[in-house]
């Protein structure tokens, strides 16, 4: 038995950033932790327990997504970057994808939308200006080789002042009229429909579904609050095309991720996400609740006197962030 300390050690998040990439982003709920612990051994993955016949490993996840979101089908891969890449490769490989210039973002780790399109075999058609794109920009760019209109959530930056871009509600009718796909990469994966301070303007997955997107991609961690994965939802026929692509097998999730995600989605269907999902619980706490916790912590530190510095601990007001 090795006595070497593991690299992936449990730590206390005192950064003021709830979803901190450096320390693992979303802490998962107790139910998900229990589900993952059960899945470390032999576990049902690709077998129907009622018939004993082989089935698809994401079938239970797809059913939960249908029940929560009202979609026809769902698919899970190992992160949202993989979800976006797979959708582009399977639905628009060799074809043109039209996107607003102001949404060609780079997120953490050098993930750039234009680079992903090239790797997926798509031809990027960027329209509009950095700060303003109009619906007629999209319409004018549509040609015989166009396969998709893509909207990307600019999750890690904001344009302020003189700016605008067509919403999904404008792009969907245009896509329908031209027999094209309307796809949205939503990124953060906020499923909770109630109000949360600091996330007032964060788009909900349900909004994109109701608006009529053929495919919506989003993260299973981050604001959804589960294990890291990428979720693809939409119409059954289009999702089937995505799943049939050879890249899917290289990107699919293992049993631990599937078990954890199933438990998290079950909370959204049957439980109280605001209390049971640690990320949502942390982000929804009021200033008064945070002050009470801080006062309790200061009292414990002063009483324990673990060091001369901590013995003089006090509360200082600060600003925190949902993610970074």
Helices and strands as residue ranges (DSSP letters): E 17-19, G 21-23, H 30-38, H 59-69, E 73-77, H 80-92, E 96-100, G 101-103, E 106-107, G 108-110, E 111-112, H 113-119, E 123-127, H 135-141, E 146-152, H 168-177, E 181-187, H 205-211, E 215-219, G 222-224, E 230-234, H 236-244, H 247-251, H 255-270, H 273-276, H 278-284, H 287-304, G 310-312, E 321-323
